[in-house]
Amino acid sequence: KMVRGKTQMKRIENATSRQVTFSKRRNGLMKKAFELSILCDVEVALIVFSQRGRLYEFASSSIQETIERYRSHTRIHNTPTTSESAENTQRLKEEVENMMKRIDLLEISKRKLLGGGLGSCSIDELQRMEQQLDRSITKIRVKKAEVFEEQIDQLKEKEKTLFAENTRLSEKYGSYSSQQAKKDDRKNIAEAEPILDVETELFIGLPATRTR
């Protein structure tokens, strides 16, 4: 008995296989739509366009009437009623007004914190602004100290790196200088040694037998 493998849900690359599969599954889909309309006594409309733009359709009654029925149903359920629309408009209007009031208050507060428009301020309001500014200055100073500490740490790390590199280069240069000095010493010693290759005449016998 052959076991049917599970079909992978992706586009069939082979054009022939794709067309055969489309024909088989389209007919099966049409059959299922027909069976659903008969067995359950429901209104069914099915529209399929092929890859080349060819139309295939099925309708248990009239496909145009089913489409119009669908459009009417969508309009009824998606369009808000007049009362709902008015409530939404009023709520949005109130939200906009509240937002504008908040913006105006923020602008006034900003202007006062910058030193403007203080003529109408009471003693309590001035004290509150002073306290707020003190808290802001404290936070700024704390943040400034943190930034300074971070920069100092970065400079220390950079200093360590430069010191290690300097040490490495110094050791490398010192080793090279030592080797070069040894070479120079050996060269100087070789140049200072006397030449031992002296030509001599050696005669064995009496001095009188010596020939000139």
Helices and strands as residue ranges (DSSP letters): H 15-40, E 45-49, E 55-59, H 63-78, H 82-113, H 123-192, G 207-209
